[in-house]
Every structure is written in C-alpha cells, then in structure tokens.
C-alpha cells in the first residue's frame, strides 16, 4: 500500500489567495484539485505535480462563502472545506 495523500491549505479562511500543498504524490502521478461551491458547482481546478511545493490561486473572482475541494491523485482522494471571506 502506498502512502496517504495529504493536503494543506492556508490561509483558511482566506480572502485574496489560498495556497495548496500536497504530499503523497508518486513519481509518475499528479494531483488534481477541484474547488466546488456549496451547491456542488465546479468553480476552478488546478494540477499539482510536486510534493511539498505550494501552489497559490487567486480568489479575486470568487465570492465570499463556504467551498469544498477534492484532491485526487491516482486512487487517493482527500476532501475538505474552504472558507472565503472578503
């Protein structure tokens, strides 16, 4: 069994930008992160290809509210909540 996928988001709550750091991506994999609003609509997505390397996304076009993200790498999935306050 391979290691677990771990995702760190900061700051959370966020206002202008949010950073994602993943750990547990194997050499030939990437991690897809999909952000959804509370109604399940996809807001944005990003790909991470390196462990422990922050990836920042701007929140300038995203309204205040509660959002969720799903991180998928191979057969590993992590889900969590994001709070955006403007």
LINVEN-V192188 format. One record per residue. RES is the residue in one letter. PSI is psi in degrees with one decimal (none if undefined). Layout:
# LINVEN-V192188
res:psi
RES:PSI
RES:PSI
This chain:
# LINVEN-V192188
res:psi
X:131.0
X:169.1
X:166.3
X:155.7
X:128.5
X:139.4
X:129.4
X:132.5
X:137.0
X:148.2
X:156.9
X:100.9
X:155.5
X:161.5
X:-47.3
X:-35.4
X:161.0
X:144.8
X:141.3
X:134.5
X:130.4
X:153.5
X:136.3
X:7.4
X:128.9
X:169.1
X:-38.9
X:14.5
X:166.8
X:174.9
X:122.1
X:127.6
X:124.0
X:128.7
X:130.7
X:150.7
X:179.6
X:-18.3
X:3.2
X:5.3
X:134.5
X:129.5
X:-47.9
X:169.7
X:157.5
X:158.5
X:133.8
X:135.7
X:-5.6
X:136.3
X:143.3
X:24.2
X:116.3
X:141.3
X:116.5
X:139.4
X:142.5
X:142.4
X:15.2
X:-28.4
X:8.5
X:130.2
X:163.7
X:147.0
X:-175.1
X:130.9
X:165.5
X:149.9
X:151.4
X:124.6
X:127.7
X:126.1
X:107.9
X:-125.0
X:10.2
X:135.3
X:134.9
X:135.3
X:145.5
X:175.5
X:145.5
X:142.5
X:127.4
X:124.6
X:121.4
X:none
